[in-house]
Structure formats: C-alpha cells, structure tokens
Amino acid sequence: MVDTLIPGLGPAQGPELGDTIFEEPGEIGVVDEESLITLNLGPQHPSTHGVFRLIMQLQGETVIGAIPVMGYLHRSSEKLGEVRTYVQGTVLTDRMDYLAGMNMNLGFSLAVEKLCGMKLPEKANVIRVIIAEMNRIASHLVGMGAYGLDLGTFSPFLYAFREREQILDLFEELCGARLTYSYVTIGGVHDDLPPGWAGRSPPSSGPGGWGGCATSAGR
C-alpha cells in the first residue's frame, strides 16, 4: 500500500479510510512519492460545512488526484428512534435536511403511514403538497444563492434569500417555526391552515415578483 493517488487508479476496498487507501501503482501514472502531499479538505473545513471530505494528492500546486468522501452528516437518528414513538421521531427528521424540514417530515410520515396502512383525507394530502413544494423552492433558493457566492458574486445571494424569507414568513404563520417545523406529521399535518392563509401571497419583490403567481395558486 502507498499513499499515492494517481488518475485512473481506484481506492482499495478496506475498512480503513485514511491516507493509505490506494492500491499499488502500476507502471502507468507513477509519480515521485517524495514530492507528494496528502491534503484533507474537510470535513471540518468551513467551505464544506462539515458534510464532505475530499482527500487530495498534490504535487506542488498540481492536483494529482482526489477522492470524495460523503456521509459526514449522520445525526444518529436511527439510534435515537429506538427509544421514541413514531410520532416523537418526527422531530428528528427536521434535522436530516435543515433546509427542507417539511420535506423530511413528509418522507418519514409517508413511510410510517404505509407501514400502518393509513388512508389520509384529501385535504391533508393537498396541504402537504403545497407545503412541500414551497419548502423545495426555499431550499433551492439557498443553493442558488450560495452557488453565486462560490462564483464570486454576492447580489444573487441577497436576491435568493430575500425571496426565501417570504416563504419562511408564511411557514412561521403556519406553525410558528422558520427552520425545524415538525408540521407534517403522521396522519396529516399538525394544524389546519390559518384563516386566509391559502389565498395570501408574499409581497411582490418589484416587477416580475412571484406574488401574483402565489395569489393565483391560492385561488
């Protein structure tokens, strides 16, 4: 085993994931090992937000190869669920994807309902779809805005978060929370929509704002 990563050379299949995870190099792609540096980018690096690790092999300023390592966002939900009821487990799902807590609530609830053979009222399903789509848009706005920062532009980040705040305002009115909701639960949703909520739209953010679209959807 050598701690050399070369293009076209796959990682060794072993229990250990460290600096020596690469197969013996063949005749093709051999580099001078003494000049190589193994660099761990993440999972503690701020640019990876604690969820991603990249093992890089550098020769000077040249990247010889890299292996992405996923799965650093495990929150022990399975273990915590061993001492909770299914309903109590709903609050754990908010944290699985903290930018799309409604959708995580929905996925968990659908699984439990399928196991129990539950049939939900049509109104509950309609509310779920509306809420999940709104949270999906809000989540994409974060991704789009953050991608703008990665490209070196700041304005799209502000625009995206401005629109996202309008969705979170509606969520706050709906369940009192802006991040971890636990609104979609087993058997439907926690509460009915507030009076007038379905016909209300966020204030339009200038020409081309999506307020008019939301109003049409509400009607």
QUIMOSUL-V526196 format. One record per pair of residues at least 24 apart in sequence whose C-alpha atoms are under 10 Angstrom apart, sorted by the first residue. I is the first residue (numbers start at 1). GAP is how many residues later the second one is. D is the distance in Angstrom with one decimal. If there is no record, write none. Layout:
# QUIMOSUL-V526196
i:gap:d
I:GAP:D
I:GAP:D
This chain:
# QUIMOSUL-V526196
i:gap:d
1:24:8.8
2:31:8.7
3:30:8.3
3:33:9.0
3:34:9.3
3:35:7.7
3:54:8.6
4:26:8.6
4:27:8.1
4:28:9.2
4:29:6.8
4:32:7.7
4:33:9.0
4:34:8.2
4:52:9.7
4:53:7.0
4:54:9.6
4:60:8.9
4:61:8.7
5:24:9.3
5:25:9.2
5:26:9.2
5:28:9.8
5:31:9.4
5:33:9.0
5:50:9.2
5:51:7.9
5:52:6.0
5:53:9.1
5:58:9.8
5:59:6.8
5:60:5.5
5:61:7.1
5:62:8.4
6:24:7.2
6:25:7.9
6:51:8.2
6:57:9.7
6:58:6.0
6:59:5.6
6:60:8.5
7:57:6.9
7:58:5.9
7:59:8.6
8:57:9.0
9:56:9.1
10:57:9.0
11:56:8.1
17:38:9.8
17:52:9.1
18:37:8.5
19:36:7.9
19:37:9.5
19:38:9.6
29:35:9.6
31:28:8.8
31:33:8.9
32:27:8.6
33:26:8.8
34:25:9.3
35:24:5.9
35:25:7.4
36:24:7.4
36:26:9.8
36:27:9.7
36:28:8.7
37:24:9.9
37:26:9.7
37:27:9.7
38:27:9.9
38:28:9.5
39:27:9.4
40:26:9.7
40:27:9.9
41:27:9.5
42:27:9.4
42:30:9.7
43:26:9.0
43:27:9.3
43:28:9.9
43:29:7.2
43:30:9.7
44:28:9.9
47:103:9.5
49:24:9.6
73:24:9.2
86:26:7.5
86:99:9.6
86:100:8.0
87:25:9.3
87:95:9.9
87:98:7.2
87:99:6.5
87:100:9.6
88:94:9.8
88:97:9.6
88:98:10.0
89:93:9.7
89:96:9.6
89:97:10.0
90:91:9.6
90:92:6.2
90:93:9.0
90:94:8.4
90:95:6.6
90:96:8.0
91:89:7.8
91:90:8.0
91:91:5.6
91:92:9.2
91:94:9.2
92:88:9.3
92:90:8.7
93:87:8.8
93:88:9.6
93:89:8.0
94:85:8.0
94:86:5.2
94:87:6.7
94:88:6.6
94:89:9.6
95:84:9.1
95:85:7.0
95:86:9.8
97:42:9.5
97:82:9.9
97:83:9.4
98:41:9.1
98:81:6.5
98:82:6.7
98:83:9.6
99:36:7.9
99:37:8.6
99:39:7.7
99:40:5.4
99:41:8.9
99:42:9.9
99:43:8.0
99:44:9.5
99:79:9.8
99:80:7.0
99:81:8.6
100:32:8.2
100:33:9.9
100:34:9.5
100:35:5.7
100:36:6.5
100:37:9.2
100:38:7.8
100:39:5.9
100:40:9.3
100:79:8.1
100:80:8.6
100:81:9.5
101:31:9.0
101:34:7.7
101:35:9.5
101:38:9.5
101:77:9.5
101:78:6.8
101:79:5.8
101:80:6.3
101:81:7.5
101:82:8.9
101:83:9.2
102:26:8.6
102:29:7.0
102:30:5.9
102:31:9.2
102:32:9.1
102:33:6.4
102:34:8.7
102:69:9.7
102:77:9.0
102:78:8.0
102:79:6.5
102:80:7.1
102:81:6.9
102:82:6.3
102:83:9.4
103:25:8.9
103:26:9.4
103:28:8.2
103:29:5.4
103:30:8.4
103:31:9.6
103:32:7.0
103:33:7.5
103:81:8.3
104:28:9.1
104:77:10.0
104:78:9.1
104:80:8.9
105:27:9.4
105:75:9.6
105:76:8.3
105:77:6.4
105:78:7.4
105:79:5.5
105:80:6.4
105:81:8.7
105:84:9.7
106:25:9.6
106:26:7.7
106:76:9.3
106:77:9.0
106:78:5.8
106:79:7.1
106:80:8.4
106:82:9.1
106:83:9.3
107:77:9.4
107:78:9.7
108:76:9.3
108:77:8.3
108:78:8.2
109:75:7.4
109:76:5.7
109:77:4.8
109:78:7.5
109:79:8.2
109:80:9.7
110:74:9.8
110:75:8.9
110:76:7.5
110:77:8.8
110:78:9.4
111:75:9.2
112:73:9.8
112:74:7.0
112:75:9.1
113:72:9.9
113:73:6.6
113:74:7.0
113:75:9.6
118:68:9.2
118:69:7.3
119:68:8.1
119:69:9.7
120:66:9.6
120:67:6.3
120:68:6.6
121:66:8.8
121:67:7.8
122:66:9.6
123:65:8.8
123:66:9.9
123:69:9.5
124:60:9.3
124:63:8.3
124:64:5.2
124:65:6.5
124:66:9.9
124:67:9.9
124:68:8.6
125:62:9.8
125:63:7.2
125:64:8.9
126:62:9.9
127:57:9.1
127:61:8.6
127:62:7.9
127:65:8.6
127:66:8.1
127:71:9.4
128:55:9.4
128:56:6.9
128:57:9.7
128:60:7.7
128:61:7.4
130:68:9.4
130:87:9.7
130:88:9.9
131:36:9.8
131:39:9.9
131:40:8.4
131:43:9.9
131:52:9.4
131:53:8.6
132:52:9.1
134:30:9.4
134:33:6.8
134:34:9.1
134:36:9.6
134:37:9.1
135:29:9.1
135:32:7.7
135:33:8.5
135:36:8.9
137:26:9.5
137:27:7.9
137:30:8.7
138:25:7.9
138:26:5.1
138:27:8.3
138:28:9.1
138:29:6.7
138:30:8.0
139:25:8.1
140:24:9.1
159:46:9.4
162:43:8.4
163:39:8.9
163:40:9.7
163:41:9.2
163:42:7.7
163:46:8.9
163:47:8.8
165:37:9.4
166:35:8.9
166:36:5.6
166:37:7.6
166:38:9.3
166:39:9.6
166:45:9.6
167:34:9.3
167:35:7.3
168:34:9.9
169:33:8.2
170:27:7.9
170:28:9.8
170:30:8.9
170:31:8.6
170:32:7.7
173:24:8.4
